[in-house]
């Protein structure tokens, strides 16, 4: 998981009020996330692998590498 820094936004990132534009780390799609409309966060609408959550003080981005992997039991 990583967090956006308002003072050091990336080229494909923006944060204004309770809304953020995030670039999916898997497919490159830029998507919007709102603290009002997406209270539980929003996944990338193209691939669903990256997700983001906006709160009053931070934007948290979950990448596919952050997700726990499950191992099959023999």
N, C-alpha and C positions, 0 to 999 in steps of 0.2 A: 504494500500500500504506500502511496505517496500523497503528498499534500501540495496544493498550489500555494505559491508565495505571491501575494499581490504586488510586491515590489520587483519580482523577477519572473514575470509570466513568459512562457515560451511563445514561439512564433505562431502556433496553432491553438493558443489558449487565450481565454478572456474571462474576466470576472467582473460583474457589475451588479451591485446590490446583492440580491439573493438569487442571482442567475449566473451560470457559468457555461462557457463553450469549451468543450473538451475534445481532443483528438484521440480517437481510439488507438491504443497501442498495438492492436492486432491487425485491423484492416485499414486504418487511416481515415475513417469517416469522422467528420466533425459533427458533434451533436450537442444539443442544449440540455441543461439540467437546471431545474428550478426548485428552490426550497419550498415554495408554495405548492406547485403542481406535482412534484415528485418527492413527497415527504420521506419515502423509504429509499430514495435514490432512483437512478435510471440506468439501464443497461444500454449498450450501443444498439441502435435500431437496425443496423446492418448485420452484425455477426453475434451480438449478445455476449461477447467474451470480456469486454471491459465495462466497468460500471463506475458511476460517480454519485456522490452525495454532497449536497450543499447545506451548510448550517450557517448561523450568523457569523461565526468566526473562522470557518475553514471550508475548503473543498477537498474532499477525500476521493482519490481515484484508486480503484481496485483493478489490478491487471491480472491476466490469466495465470501468471506465475505466482500470484499471491494465494490462489485457491488451493485448498488442501487436496492432495491426491489420495485416491483410495486404492488399496491393493486387494487383489482377489485372493481369497483364502483357498488353499488347496482342499 
